[in-house]
Amino acid sequence: MEAIESWWQSLDGILKVFWGLAIPFTLFFVLQLIFSFSGADSPDDLPDSEIEADHGIPFQFLTLKNMVGFFTIFSWAGIASVNAGFSNTISLIIASVSGLLMMALMAGLFYLIGKAAADGTMKIADAIGKTGEVYLLIGPHRKGIGKVQVNVSGALRTLEAITDDDDPIITGSLVQVVSVTENILVVTRK
């Protein structure tokens, strides 16, 4: 304990500030990494996590994670700058720029990760123009609802279908989706 106390007393004022920030924020940063990789920081158990108006992650610059990243990099860059022989002013500038770059990098990464995440929701309108195979007979002139298997949103889906054709479309026939009405595909023989 004496060694730590004598080391602390030997530091300049600015190094005491940098070390005072480096130790706790580095600990928080490491804990954030551990929680992130273990999934413990996931907000899925929060009561408002399934709000239907959620449209993804906007670009967020001022977040707790970004602030921890800022002060971690700020303090270590400041320590490195002072130890490299730079003046206190230059060290503060280098530390601040490094911290801001870290915040921007983290905000950008979280933004891109949020944009890249697939929600897995099928949008039935994406079926328009696709070719499918009749699974259950489709009656002519929209008089009988059948079923069609079509690849939508990267998965083979079995969806209800009708047709405006004059003849029924039998099982196994190829059809093309021409439109969607009330979540039912309107198809024509291909």
Secondary structure, DSSP 8 states (H G I E B T S, - for coil): -HHHHHHHHHS-HHHHHHHHHHHHHHHHHHHHHHHHHHTTT-GGGSTTTT-TT-------SS-HHHHHHHHHHHHHHHHHHHHTT--HHHHHHHHHHHHHHHHHHHHHHHHHHHHH-------GGGGTT-EEEEEE-B-GGG-S-EEEEEEETTEEEEEEEEE-SSS-B-TT-EEEEEEEETTEEEEEE-
